[in-house]
Amino acid sequence: MDLLKNIFKGDKVIWIIFLVLCLISITEVFSAASTLTYKSGDHWGPITQHSILLMVGVVIVVLVHNIPYRWFQVFPVFLLPLSIVLLAFVMLMGFITGDRVNGAARWMTFMGIQFQPSEIAKMAVVIVTAFILSKRQDENGAGPKAFKRIMIITCIVCGLILPENYSTGVLLFSTVYLMMFIGRVQIKKLLILGGGIVAALVLFVAFLLATPNETLKNIPMGHRFTTVKARITDFASKEEVPAAKFDIDGDGQVAHARIAVATSNIVGKGPGNSVQRDFLSQAFSDFIYAIIIEELGLVGGFVVVFLYICLLIRVGRIAKKCDRTFPAFLIIGIALLLVTQALFNMMVAVGLAPVTGQPLPLISKGGTSTFINCAYIGMILSVSRYTAALDEQRAREAAQQALLVAAAGAQQPGQEPAPEPADSEAQTAIQPTAKILNNDAEFQ
């Protein structure tokens, strides 16, 4: 028992949420990966691979949550330039070789390992945004230079992501926008930025709808325009089609996902009894929430939503305990990124949003995303360890203060008060180092 406590440190609620999501992931990916099983001919191959990835992910959580949160400030020093170079390389190779998966160049292979540079870029931008917001805080909020620096970095990274992955670029930009709002960037600047983004989106959608597909295909950097246009028109089309004339094969994954949701009930068909998984090529990834509802019913779907909401609320409580801005902004940004991505995925699965191609964090099958998401959980747990140590320190100080008050009350008349305990040599030695590592603003 003591060994487990020493390994699984940090906030227990976060650990429970993480492990429950992993358990749901193993169960549902095992069921939803029937297409992979059929292609490979190995019944246990896909789920064995996924289970190994999750076990490696747990190791990543354990390793990361033992790192003091201060050292996360160093990560963007190498992650940000690395991600920019990799994003540019992947996009360039997509144009040179034409090697794209589903019409997009998002993956690269290094030493036999395939990964998405955009996942590394998301982590770098979230950390760098938290760092800039924390260093530029004053009594009036974030300083004027914070907004400028954050926007420069975010626009560069999102500009490299957008041509190949619109949904990821929008997700990252939305997360940074929310972080700036929480980080007390001037409301006027945020309103102007928000209005400009909305106007740009309206013009972009109008341009796509008004331009013929043949013209869109010939526009430089516009190889994804026709795909985005098709998804928008499919989502916006509300025309009722008779059942006898409905082209379920032409409608693709969206139709089968909606059938999976519609044929479920309160408790679902039971784990492993999905029917639509055999028709959904991305049942184990983009549309896994539809399979969860089909097998586990509305109850299972609600439990998944509840877990993500609990994650966001719990992170908010941990952030409130922080006495520094960087750890608070960091875990809030991570929680917003995870929950917003989960929201995108679930809305697509139930037909409330156009297809985005975003996996369900910590549940969908994946390699890079699984490892990065586990690193996010480790960062949250690291900050929770820090806040727990703060609580213990405050409790000790309160107890010492109570003892001093009691001693002063019991003091004999005319007796000199007992001297206050001096700082130990260890405390005196670490004060300069602590001041350098914690030179961000106090969190209020």
N, C-alpha and C positions, 0 to 999 in steps of 0.2 A: 504493500500500500504506500509506504514512504517512497519507494522507487517511482511509482506512478505519479505521486505528487511532485517529485523532483523533475520528472520529464514533462508532464502536462501542467505547466505553470500558467498563470494569467487568469483572466476572467472565465469562470466556469460556464456561464451562460453562452459565451461566444464559442467555447469548445463544444458544448452540447449542440448548438445550431450547426456548427461545421460538421460534426460527426453524423448528425441526422441527415443533412443534405448529402453527405457521402453515401450513406446507407440507401437513401432513395435513388441516388445516381446508379449504384451497382445494380439494384433491382430493376430499374426501368431501362437502363442501357442493355442489360442482359435480354430483356424482352424486345426492345426496339431495334436491336442490331440484327434482325432476321435477314435483311438484305445483304449485310456483310457476311453472315454465316452462309448464305446461299452461294455467294460469289467465291468464297474461300473454300467451302466444303468442310470447314472446321467448326463444329458446333460451339466449342469452348474457346476458340481462338480470340474473337473480339472482346469477350468479357474478361478473359484472362489478361489481355493487354491493358484493358481499361483499369482493372483492379490493381495491376502493377503500377500504372501511372498514379492512381490515387494513393497507393502506399508510399511512393516516392514523394507525392504531394504532402502527405502527413509528415514525412521526414523534413521536408522544406519548412513546414509550419514550425516544427520543433526547433530547427536550427535558427530560423529568422526571429522567433519570439524570444530567443535568448540574447539577441543583439540589442544593446541599449539604443533607445529611439534616437539619440543624438547622432548616431553614425549613419542613419538613413539620409541625413542631409548631404552626405558624401556621394550617395548613389548617382544623382544626376550628373556628376562631374564626368563620369564615363558612360552612363546609360544614354544621356541626351545626344551627344555627338555620335555615339554608336548607332542609335536608332535612326537618326537623320541620314547617316551614310547608308544603312541597310535599306531604308525606305526608298531612297533615291536609286539604289542599285536594283532593287526588285522592280520598280516602275520602269527603269531604263531597259532592263532585260526583257520585260514584257513587250516593249515596243520593238526591240532588236530581234528577238527570237520568236515572238508571238506565242510563247509558252504561257498559256493562261488556263486556270481552272474555273469552269463555269463563266468564262468571259472576263475574268479578273486575275491580275497578277498580284497575289497576296502572300504567297509562300516562297520560301527559299530553303535550300538544302545545304547543310554544312556537315561534312564528315558522316554522311548518311542520316543525319537528323534533320527532319523537316520542321520548320517553325515559322511563325508569323511575326515579322518585325514590328507590326502595329501594336502588338501586345506589350512589347518592351517600351515602345514610344508612349503608350498610355500611362504606364507606371512612371516614366521619367517626367512627363508633363505634370502629373498630379503632385509628385514630390516637389518639383521645382516651383509650382504654383503655391503650395503650402509654405515653402521656404521664403519666397519673395514676400508673400503676405505677412509672414511672421516678422521679417526683418524691417518692414516698412510701416509698422504700426505706431500710431501716436494717439493722443487723447481724442482726436477727431476722426480716427479710423485709419485706413490704409493711405499711405503717402501718395502724392500725385505720380511718382515714378513707377509705383507698383503696377498700376493698370497698363502703362505703356510697355513695360518689360514683359509682363505676362502675355499681353496680346501679341507681341513680336514672336515670342517662342511658340505660342499656341498656333498662330497663323502659319508659321513655317512648317510645323509638324502636321497640322491638319491639311495644309496645302499639298503635302506629299501623300497623305492618306486618301484624300477625297477622290482623285481620279480612279482609284481601284476599289475603294470601299466607302461609299457615301455614308452608310449607316454608322460605321465606326467613327468617321470624322465628325458627324453630327453629335454622336454620343459623347465623344471626348470634349467637344466645344461646349456642349450643354453642361457637362460636369464642371468645367472650368468656370463657366458663367455663374453657376450656383455657388461655387467656392468663393468667387469674388464678392457675391452678394453677402454671404456669411462673413467674409473677411472685411466687411465694411468699406468696400470701394465706393466712391461717391455714386449716389443713386442717379444723379444726372447723367454721368458717363454710361452707366449700365442701361438706362432708358434709351439713350441715343444709340448705343450698340444694339440693343434688342430691336429697336425700330428699324435700324438699318438691315439687320439680319432677316427680319420678317419681310421687308420690302424686297430684298434680294431673292428670297425663296419664292415669293409670289411671281416675280419677274422670270425666274428660272423655270418654274412650272408652266407659266404661260408660254414661254419660249419653246419648251418641249412639246406642249400640246399643239402649238401652231405650226411646228416645223415637220415636214414629212420625214419618215424614217430614213429614206435614202440620203437625204441631206444631212441628217444627224450622224450617219455612219462616216461621212467624209470630213467631219469637223475634227481638227487635231485635238487630242486628249479627250475626245468624246465617244470613245468606243463603248462606254457604259450608258450613254444617253438613251438608247432605244430600250434597254432593260429597265431603266428607271421609269421611263415613260409608260411602258407596258404595266409595270406594277402599280403606278398611280392610276391609270385608266381602269385597270381591273378592280382596284379597291373602290374607286369612285362610282363605278357602274352599279346601279341598284335595280337594273331592269330584271324583272322576274321572267325566268325561262321555264317553260313546261318541263316536267320531269322526263318526258319521252324525247325531248330535243336537247337535253342538257349534255354537253360534251365534257364528260368527267375526265377523259384523258387529256383533252386540250386545256382544261382548267388546271391540271397538274396538282401540285401538292396542297394548294389552298383548299381545294374541294375535299380531298381526303381528310385533311385536318379538321374541317368543319363537320364532316361525317363522324369522325371519331368523337368529337365533342357532343354532337347531337344524339348519338346512339348510346351515350353514357346515361347514368342515373345518379342517385344519391351516393351509392357505395361503389359503383362501377362494375366492370365485368370480372375483376380480380386480376392480380399480378400474373402476367404471362398470357393473358387471354385476349390481347388486342387483335383486332382484325385488320385495321387500317395500317398497321406497321409494315405490312407486306407491300403496300402501295406507295409508301412515303420513303423516298430515297434518303431523306435527311431526318428520318424519325428519331434517330439517336442524337441529333444535334439541334438544328433549327426548330424542329416541330416536336420536340420531346414532351413539351407541356401538354400538347393535345393527347399524346399517348398516356400521360399520367392521368388526365381526366377520364379517358376511356377506360383505363384499368382500375383506377382508384376512386373514380367518381368525383362529384362535386366536393365531397369531404376531403379527398386527397389533394385536389386543386387548391382548396382553401388552406390546407395545412402548409403547402409550399409557399403560398402568398404570405401566410402568417409568419413563417420562418424568416422571410426576407424583411418583413416589417419589424419583427423583433430584433433582427440584426441592426437595422437602422436606429431603432429606439435605444438599444443597448449601447451602441457606439456613441449616441448623443449623450447618454449618461456618463460614459467614461470620459468624453471630451469635457464635460462640465467640471470634472474633478481635476483637470489639468491646471497647473499654475503657469504654464507657458503656452504660447500661441502655436508654435510649430507642431507639437504632437496633436493638439486639438484639431488644427486645420488639416493635418495629414490624414487622420483616421476618418474625419468627416468627409473629406474628398474621396477616400477609398470606399466608404459606405455608399456615398451618392453614386459613384461609378458602378458598383456591383448591383445596387438596387435599381438604378435606372436601366441598366442593361437587361436585368431580369424582367422589368416592366415591359420593355420593348419586345422581348421574346414572347412573353405571355399574351400581350395584346395581339401580336401577329397570329399566334396559335388559335385564338378565339375569334379572329376576324375583326378586331377593333383597330388595326393599323395595317398599312401595306407591308409586304414581305421585306424584311431587312437583312436577314442572314446572320442575326446575332444569336450565339448560343446561350443557353441558360447557365449562368455562373455556378460552378461547383456541381452541376448535375449533368449537363450535356457531355458527350464523349469528346475528348480533345487532348492534345498534348501541351502545346504552348500555353493555351488559356488555362488549363488545369494547374500548371505549375505557377503561373503568374497569380492566379486567384488564391492559391494556397499561400504564396508569399504575402499577398494582401492581408490574409487572415493572421499570418504570423506578425505582421506589423501592428495590427490592432491589438493582438495579445501582448506584444512588447510594451505598447503604451499602457495597457491595462495593468501590467506588472509595475510600471512606473507610478501610476496613480494609487495602486495598492500600497506601495512603499511610502507614498506621500501621506496616505491615511494613517499608516502606522506611526510615521514621524509626528503627525499632528496629535495623535492620541498620546504618544509619549510626552510631548511638550505640554499637553493639557494636564496630564497626570503630574508632571514636575511642577507646573504652576500651582496645581491644587495643593501639593505638598508644601510649597513655599508659603502659600497663603495660610495653610494650617499651622506651619511652624511660626509664622509671624503672629498668629492669634494666640499661640501658646507661649510666646516670649514673655519673660519676666520683666516687670517695669525696671527701666534703667539698664537693661542688658543690651549690648550692641547686636544688631541684626546679623544673622549668618551671611557670610559672603556668597554671592551667586557663583555657581560653578563656572570655571573658565573653559574656553574651548580647548579640546584636546589637541595634541600635536598633529594627529591625523586630520582632524577637521581643518586646522589652520593650513596644513599643506595642500589640501584639495580645493580650498576656496578659489585661488586664481584660475585653476583648470576648470572648475565648475562655472566660473564667471564667463570664460571664453566659450565653452560649449553651450551654455544656456544664455547667450547674449540676445535672444529674441525677446519680444515684449512679454510682459506678464499677461496672462489670459484673464479676462473679466467677463 
